Amino acid sequence: MMKHVLLKPMLLVMVLTLLLSACAGPPQAVQPAASSADQPTATPVPADVLAAQPWRQTDAYSPLPERASLVLVKGGQENASLMPEGETIEDNRALQYIEDTLNVDISFAWVAPSDSFIDKLNLSIASGDIPDAMIVDPIQLQQLVEANAIEDLTGIVEKYANADILENWNQTGGVALAAATIDGKVMGIPNVQPQADAPIMAWVRQDWLDKLGLTGPETVDDVEAIARAFMEQDPDGNGAADTIGLTGTMNPVQVPSNLHGFDAIFNAYGAFPKIFFRNDEGQIVYGSVQPETKEALARLAELYKAGIIDPEFATKDTGKANEIIVGGKGGIMMGPWWIPWWPLADSVSNDPNANWQPFLIKDKNGEHTFAMGDYTYSFVVVKKGYPHPELPLKILNVQNDISYGLNDAPQYYPNFNEIWTLLFPIPFLIEQPYVVERMAREYQQALDGELDPATFSEAMKIEFDQIQKDIAAPRSDPSNWAVRMARLDAASLLAGGYNEVRTDPVAARVIAVDPTWPALKKLEEETILQIITGAKAVDDFDAFVEEWNNAGGAALLAKMNQE
């Protein structure tokens, strides 16, 4: 069984946010790195690491017969200070190991700050001046195919992907490779996104619940009642009515990984906005224009009018909403399983009594049902005419080995989780879709004495030790608490099972080339905010649906159902 390094998911979200303009949300923050005193200085790759080994002779790892060059592009320039002393984005030990393993010299045409990366990449695509390989979103993939600018990778993915990557693709039921296939040709190397990032939980301060004699929420009604109690009964004991009931941002719904989003409330009403899914008749429909969405919007409008939802949510980004939580002014936050790392660890640092606990919200049938995004959000593509089109996939093989500690790949960096996107020339991983749930089960089995933790990877051993330390001394170390709360408590809720309403893979291919989609998306986002805040009446939803259909939405759905 492949043992995964435990990449902190906010970094995965950061990469998607930076690279995928089609599904971009508020920028995420990188976890603080270890101090420079704790970081190793650069040293040459050990000779024994580079010695000939049987696995190096396979197609997945075979070095090029002659030294070659590969030109890439990179974001994240503003985080370069996180690198160990003596190492840079352009020159580090992980990069050197990859170069020596595959006999290639890797350089970067440019390295840009995160906030300008997408614009710079789009400019490169529009001008035709693209690097030898790059990470793109579905819209960019379609544009490059139509311009005949990238290589056909049919045959390459099966021949050169290592066994673990092939297995991870297979676990999507063929969806990942299908997303990369256009007119019968595989035109990109697809990523696989951990599916646990989609379900949104209610994170609630248990210490405040205990103080007020309340139990955790199971339904939307419970969330409202708890939020009202937090606002009215002074759970922080400061004598002021200054507690926000429910935080939010200008992105009230977004799949996946929506911090402070209202996705769980929509889902509880059987509404699945922002995704195209198949209904009971097998037809693709758009969740944002279904009657259930109107019902959910009506409830959200009531919560806003009653002051339960932060009155200023529509003007706030994730950072501003986080300030409420970190500053102790809010006791309920909606978010995915991984938010103990960020921002909840900062809340615990400021107040060790802040005992955040996760809860899944039930739908009207008493079940847990969540909107799920695509398995695949991004692709590595290769420039037309590049003489070694298999090389980027080989690089991904080696990167995965470094990440997972496979095939004697070196483990140089104690803060690898914080800097992997900077170290790797292609910051792109192909994960097991349900790796988060699997790890939670394994951690619990180890705690119960049913699994020997000695079988864990080194990274898992470290996290298991942190989990045990927090069990022994809860919240004494916010870092240990975050690992336990995310990897064990929250992930175990997901491991218990839930219903999925999944984005149909046809949708991404159709909207990638449809000229009406940007305007339809803008209309939808404006209307949702206007209805929640009362700028429009709930019944105006019907006019929105009609306008959406007439402006191209109906034709868009017709195209999808003809695929």
C-alpha positions in Angstrom: 0.0 0.0 0.0 1.3 3.4 -0.8 2.0 5.6 2.2 1.3 9.2 1.6 3.1 12.2 3.1 0.5 14.4 4.7 0.3 17.5 2.6 -1.6 20.1 4.4 -4.7 20.7 2.3 -4.7 24.4 2.5 -1.6 24.3 0.3 -3.4 22.2 -2.3 -6.2 24.7 -2.3 -3.7 27.5 -2.7 -2.2 25.8 -5.7 -5.7 25.4 -7.3 -6.6 29.0 -6.4 -3.4 30.3 -8.1 -3.6 28.1 -11.2 -7.3 27.6 -11.9 -9.1 30.8 -12.9 -12.2 28.8 -13.6 -12.7 27.9 -10.0 -10.7 30.5 -8.1 -11.7 31.6 -4.7 -10.2 33.8 -2.0 -6.4 33.4 -1.8 -5.2 31.0 1.0 -2.3 31.5 3.3 0.7 29.3 3.6 1.4 27.6 6.9 4.4 29.3 8.7 7.6 27.5 8.0 10.0 26.3 10.6 12.6 28.9 11.8 15.7 29.2 9.8 17.6 27.7 12.7 15.6 24.5 12.3 16.1 24.2 8.6 18.9 22.3 7.0 21.4 24.1 4.7 21.8 22.9 1.2 24.1 20.0 0.6 24.9 17.9 -2.5 22.6 14.9 -3.2 24.3 11.9 -1.6 26.0 9.6 -4.1 24.3 6.5 -2.8 20.9 8.1 -3.6 21.9 8.4 -7.2 23.3 4.9 -7.5 21.7 2.6 -10.0 18.6 0.8 -8.7 16.2 -1.6 -10.4 13.2 0.8 -10.4 15.3 3.4 -12.2 15.3 1.1 -15.3 11.6 1.2 -15.8 9.9 3.5 -18.3 8.5 5.6 -15.5 11.9 6.6 -14.2 14.4 5.9 -17.0 16.7 8.9 -17.5 16.9 10.6 -20.9 19.8 9.1 -23.0 21.3 12.6 -23.5 21.1 15.6 -21.2 18.1 17.8 -22.2 16.5 21.0 -21.1 13.0 21.7 -19.9 11.6 25.3 -19.5 8.7 25.9 -17.1 6.9 28.8 -15.4 6.2 29.2 -11.7 4.1 31.1 -9.2 4.6 31.7 -5.5 7.5 34.1 -5.8 6.3 36.0 -2.7 6.8 32.9 -0.5 10.5 32.4 -1.6 11.6 33.4 1.9 10.2 30.2 3.3 12.9 28.2 1.5 15.8 26.7 3.5 18.9 28.7 3.8 21.0 28.4 0.6 18.1 27.2 -1.5 15.8 28.9 -3.9 12.8 28.1 -6.1 15.2 27.8 -9.1 17.9 25.9 -7.2 17.2 23.4 -4.4 17.9 19.8 -3.5 14.6 18.4 -4.5 14.9 20.0 -8.0 18.5 18.8 -8.2 17.5 15.2 -7.3 14.8 15.3 -10.1 17.3 16.7 -12.6 20.0 14.1 -11.7 17.4 11.2 -11.7 16.1 12.0 -15.2 19.1 13.6 -16.8 17.5 17.0 -17.4 18.3 20.7 -16.8 15.1 22.5 -15.6 14.8 26.3 -15.8 12.0 28.8 -15.5 11.0 31.3 -18.2 9.6 33.4 -15.3 8.7 33.1 -11.7 5.7 35.4 -10.7 3.9 36.4 -7.6 0.8 34.4 -6.9 -1.6 37.3 -7.5 -0.3 37.9 -11.0 0.4 34.3 -12.1 -2.9 33.6 -13.8 -2.8 36.8 -15.8 0.8 36.2 -16.8 0.0 32.6 -17.9 -3.0 33.7 -19.9 -0.9 36.3 -21.6 1.6 33.6 -22.5 -1.1 31.4 -23.9 -2.7 34.3 -25.9 0.6 35.2 -27.4 1.6 31.7 -28.2 4.8 32.0 -26.2 4.3 29.1 -23.9 6.8 27.1 -21.9 7.7 23.5 -22.6 5.2 22.3 -20.0 2.7 24.0 -17.7 -0.3 23.5 -15.4 -3.6 24.7 -16.9 -7.3 24.6 -16.1 -10.0 23.0 -18.3 -10.7 26.3 -20.2 -7.0 26.8 -21.0 -6.7 23.1 -22.0 -9.4 23.6 -24.6 -7.9 26.8 -25.9 -4.5 25.1 -26.3 -6.0 22.1 -28.1 -7.9 24.4 -30.5 -4.7 26.3 -31.2 -2.9 23.0 -31.9 -0.3 24.2 -29.3 0.2 21.1 -27.2 1.2 17.5 -27.6 -1.1 14.5 -27.9 -0.2 12.4 -24.8 -2.2 9.4 -25.8 -0.2 6.3 -25.0 2.3 8.3 -22.9 0.2 8.4 -19.8 -0.2 4.6 -19.7 3.4 3.9 -20.6 5.2 6.4 -18.3 2.9 6.8 -15.3 4.1 4.9 -12.3 1.8 2.3 -10.7 0.6 4.5 -7.9 -0.4 7.3 -10.2 -2.2 4.9 -12.5 -4.1 3.5 -9.5 -5.1 6.9 -8.3 -6.5 7.7 -11.8 -8.3 4.3 -11.7 -9.9 5.1 -8.4 -11.9 7.9 -10.1 -13.6 5.3 -12.3 -11.9 6.7 -15.4 -13.2 10.2 -14.8 -9.8 11.8 -14.4 -8.4 10.6 -17.7 -11.7 11.2 -19.5 -11.5 14.9 -18.4 -8.2 15.1 -20.1 -9.5 13.5 -23.3 -10.6 15.6 -26.2 -11.8 14.1 -29.5 -10.4 10.7 -28.3 -6.9 12.0 -27.5 -5.4 12.5 -24.1 -4.2 16.1 -24.2 -3.1 16.6 -20.6 -2.0 14.8 -17.5 -4.9 15.1 -15.0 -4.6 15.7 -11.3 -6.8 14.0 -8.7 -8.3 16.1 -6.0 -8.9 14.6 -2.5 -12.7 14.4 -2.3 -12.8 15.2 1.4 -12.2 18.9 0.5 -15.8 19.3 -0.8 -18.1 18.6 2.2 -18.5 21.7 4.4 -18.9 21.2 8.1 -20.1 23.5 10.9 -17.1 24.1 13.2 -18.4 25.3 16.6 -16.7 26.3 19.9 -17.6 23.5 22.3 -16.4 25.6 25.2 -19.1 28.1 24.5 -21.7 25.3 24.0 -20.8 23.9 27.4 -21.0 27.3 29.1 -24.5 27.8 27.7 -25.6 24.2 28.3 -26.1 23.6 24.6 -25.3 20.6 22.4 -23.7 20.6 18.9 -25.8 21.2 15.8 -27.3 18.5 13.6 -29.7 20.7 11.5 -29.9 24.2 10.1 -32.4 25.0 12.8 -29.8 24.0 15.4 -27.2 26.2 13.7 -29.6 29.2 13.9 -30.4 28.5 17.6 -26.8 28.2 18.6 -25.8 31.3 16.7 -28.6 33.3 18.3 -27.5 32.0 21.7 -23.9 33.0 21.1 -25.0 36.5 20.0 -27.4 37.0 23.0 -25.9 35.2 26.0 -22.3 36.5 26.0 -20.4 33.2 25.8 -17.0 34.9 25.9 -17.9 36.6 29.2 -16.8 40.1 28.2 -20.1 41.7 29.1 -20.7 43.0 25.5 -23.1 41.9 22.8 -20.3 41.7 20.2 -20.4 38.1 19.0 -21.1 37.4 15.3 -23.6 34.6 14.9 -22.4 33.1 11.6 -19.5 34.3 9.5 -19.6 34.5 5.7 -17.8 35.9 2.7 -18.5 37.4 -0.7 -18.4 33.8 -2.0 -21.4 32.2 -0.2 -21.2 29.1 -2.3 -18.1 27.5 -3.9 -17.2 23.9 -4.6 -14.8 22.7 -3.2 -13.1 24.0 0.0 -15.3 27.0 0.7 -14.2 28.7 3.9 -17.1 30.6 5.7 -19.4 29.4 2.9 -23.1 28.6 3.2 -22.7 25.4 1.1 -23.8 23.1 4.0 -27.0 25.1 4.4 -27.8 24.9 0.7 -27.1 21.2 0.7 -29.3 20.6 3.7 -32.2 21.9 1.6 -31.4 19.6 -1.3 -29.8 22.5 -3.2 -26.5 22.1 -5.0 -25.6 25.4 -6.6 -22.5 25.9 -8.7 -22.5 22.3 -10.0 -23.9 20.6 -13.0 -25.3 17.2 -12.0 -27.6 14.5 -13.3 -31.1 14.4 -11.9 -33.3 11.3 -11.3 -34.1 11.2 -15.0 -30.5 11.2 -16.0 -30.5 14.7 -17.4 -27.8 17.2 -16.6 -29.2 20.2 -14.7 -27.6 23.2 -13.0 -28.1 23.3 -9.3 -28.2 27.1 -9.1 -31.4 27.3 -11.0 -33.4 24.6 -9.2 -36.4 25.2 -6.9 -34.4 23.9 -3.9 -31.9 26.7 -4.3 -34.7 29.2 -4.0 -35.8 27.5 -0.8 -32.3 27.6 0.6 -31.9 31.3 -0.4 -35.2 32.1 1.4 -33.8 30.6 4.6 -30.5 32.4 4.2 -32.3 35.7 3.6 -34.2 35.2 6.9 -31.0 34.5 8.7 -29.4 37.6 7.3 -32.4 39.8 8.1 -32.4 38.5 11.7 -28.8 39.4 12.1 -27.6 35.8 12.5 -25.3 36.1 9.5 -22.6 38.7 9.7 -24.2 41.9 8.4 -21.0 42.7 6.5 -20.3 39.3 5.0 -20.9 40.3 1.4 -18.0 42.7 1.5 -15.5 40.4 3.2 -12.9 38.1 1.8 -11.6 35.0 3.6 -9.0 37.0 5.5 -11.5 39.5 6.9 -13.9 36.7 7.9 -11.0 34.8 9.6 -10.3 37.9 11.8 -13.7 37.3 13.4 -12.8 33.7 14.3 -9.2 34.3 15.3 -10.1 37.3 17.4 -12.7 35.4 19.4 -15.7 37.3 18.1 -17.4 34.3 16.5 -18.1 30.8 17.6 -19.4 29.1 14.4 -17.5 28.8 11.2 -18.4 26.8 8.1 -15.5 25.1 6.4 -13.9 21.8 5.2 -12.2 19.3 7.3 -8.7 20.9 7.2 -9.4 24.3 8.7 -7.9 23.5 12.1 -4.5 24.2 10.3 -5.8 27.5 9.1 -7.4 29.6 10.6 -8.5 27.7 13.7 -5.0 27.0 15.0 -4.6 30.8 15.3 -7.7 31.0 17.3 -6.4 28.3 19.7 -3.1 30.1 19.9 -4.9 33.3 21.0 -7.2 31.5 23.4 -6.3 27.9 24.5 -9.8 27.5 25.8 -11.1 27.7 22.2 -12.3 24.1 21.8 -13.5 24.0 18.2 -15.4 20.8 17.2 -16.7 19.7 13.8 -20.3 18.8 13.0 -22.0 17.5 9.9 -25.4 19.1 9.1 -28.2 16.8 8.1 -30.5 17.4 5.1 -34.3 17.2 5.2 -34.1 13.4 5.0 -31.9 13.2 8.1 -28.9 12.3 5.9 -25.5 13.9 5.2 -25.5 14.9 1.5 -22.9 17.2 -0.1 -22.2 18.7 -3.5 -18.9 17.3 -4.9 -16.7 19.0 -7.4 -14.7 17.3 -10.1 -12.1 14.7 -9.4 -9.9 16.7 -11.7 -9.3 20.5 -11.8 -6.0 20.9 -13.6 -3.8 19.3 -16.2 -0.1 19.3 -17.1 0.3 19.9 -20.8 3.3 19.7 -23.1 4.2 22.2 -25.8 3.8 21.1 -29.3 7.1 19.9 -30.7 8.9 19.4 -27.4 11.2 16.5 -28.1 10.5 14.6 -24.8 6.8 14.8 -24.2 7.0 12.0 -21.6 9.4 14.0 -19.4 6.9 16.0 -17.4 5.1 12.8 -16.4 8.4 11.3 -15.3 8.9 14.4 -13.2 5.5 13.9 -11.6 6.5 10.3 -10.8 9.7 11.4 -9.0 7.8 14.2 -7.2 5.3 11.8 -5.9 8.1 9.5 -4.7 9.6 12.4 -2.8 6.2 13.3 -1.4 5.4 9.7 -0.3 8.9 8.5 0.6 8.9 5.8 -2.1 11.8 4.2 -4.0 14.4 5.6 -1.6 13.6 9.2 -2.6 15.4 11.6 -0.2 13.5 13.2 2.6 15.5 16.4 2.9 13.0 18.8 4.4 11.4 18.7 7.9 9.0 21.5 6.8 8.2 19.8 3.5 4.4 20.3 4.0 4.9 24.1 4.0 7.2 24.4 1.0 6.5 21.6 -1.5 4.8 23.9 -4.0 8.1 25.9 -4.0 10.4 23.0 -4.2 8.8 21.0 -7.0 9.3 22.3 -10.6 5.7 21.2 -11.4 3.6 21.8 -8.2 1.1 19.2 -9.0 0.1 15.9 -7.2 -2.1 13.1 -8.3 -3.7 11.9 -5.1 -5.9 9.0 -4.0 -9.4 10.5 -4.1 -10.4 9.2 -0.7 -6.9 9.4 1.0 -8.2 11.6 3.8 -10.8 9.1 4.9 -8.4 6.2 4.7 -5.8 7.9 6.8 -8.4 8.7 9.5 -9.4 5.1 9.7 -5.7 4.0 10.0 -5.0 6.6 12.7 -8.0 5.4 14.7 -7.0 1.7 14.2 -3.6 2.5 15.5 -5.1 4.3 18.6 -7.3 1.2 19.2 -4.4 -1.1 19.0 -5.6 -2.7 15.7 -2.8 -1.4 13.5 0.9 -1.1 14.3 2.0 2.5 13.7 5.4 1.2 12.9 4.0 0.5 9.4 3.2 4.2 8.9 5.4 6.3 6.6 7.8 8.7 8.5 5.4 11.6 7.9 2.4 9.6 9.2 4.5 8.6 12.3 5.1 12.3 13.0 1.4 13.2 12.8 0.4 10.1 14.8 2.8 11.3 17.5 1.2 14.7 17.4 -2.3 13.2 17.7 -1.3 11.2 20.7 0.3 14.3 22.3 -2.9 16.3 21.9 -5.0 13.5 23.3 -2.8 13.6 26.4 -2.7 17.4 26.7 -5.5 18.9 24.6 -4.7 22.3 23.0 -1.4 22.7 24.8 0.2 22.9 21.4 -1.9 24.4 18.6 0.1 22.5 15.9 -0.6 19.1 17.6 -4.2 20.1 18.1 -4.7 21.0 14.5 -3.3 17.6 13.3 -5.6 15.7 15.7 -8.7 17.8 15.0 -8.3 17.7 11.2 -6.8 14.2 10.5 -8.7 12.3 13.2 -11.8 14.0 14.4 -13.0 15.8 11.3 -11.8 13.3 8.8 -13.4 10.5 10.8 -16.8 12.1 10.4 -16.3 11.9 6.6 -15.0 8.3 6.9 -18.3 7.4 8.4 -19.9 8.0 5.0 -22.0 10.5 3.2 -24.1 11.0 0.1 -22.5 12.6 -2.9 -24.1 14.8 -5.6 -21.3 14.9 -8.1 -20.4 17.4 -10.9 -20.8 15.7 -14.2 -17.5 15.6 -16.1 -19.2 16.7 -19.3 -19.8 20.1 -17.8 -16.2 21.3 -17.7 -15.6 20.5 -21.4 -18.7 22.4 -22.5 -18.4 25.5 -20.4 -14.7 25.7 -21.4 -15.7 26.8 -24.9 -19.1 28.4 -24.4 -18.9 32.2 -24.8 -22.0 32.8 -22.6 -20.6 31.1 -19.5 -18.7 34.1 -17.9 -21.8 36.3 -18.1 -24.1 33.5 -16.8 -21.7 32.9 -13.9 -21.6 36.6 -13.0 -25.4 36.9 -13.2 -25.7 33.9 -10.8 -23.2 35.2 -8.3 -24.7 38.7 -8.2 -28.3 37.3 -7.8 -27.4 35.0 -4.9 -25.8 37.8 -2.9 -28.6 40.2 -3.7 -31.3 37.7 -2.5 -29.4 36.8 0.7 -28.8 40.5 1.6 -32.4 41.5 0.7 -31.4 43.7 -2.2 -33.7 41.5 -4.2 -36.8 39.6 -3.1 -36.7 35.8 -2.8 -39.4 35.7 -5.6 -37.0 37.5 -7.9 -35.3 34.1 -8.1 -37.8 33.1 -10.7 -36.9 36.0 -13.0 -33.3 35.1 -12.5 -33.9 31.6 -13.7 -35.7 32.8 -16.8 -33.0 35.3 -17.5 -30.3 32.7 -17.0 -32.0 30.3 -19.4 -32.6 33.0 -22.1 -29.0 34.3 -21.8 -27.6 31.0 -22.8 -28.1 28.7 -19.9 -30.8 26.6 -21.6 -28.6 26.2 -24.7 -25.6 25.3 -22.5 -27.6 22.5 -20.8 -28.8 21.2 -24.2 -25.2 20.9 -25.4 -24.3 19.0 -22.2 -27.1 16.6 -22.6 -26.2 15.9 -26.3 -22.6 14.9 -25.3 
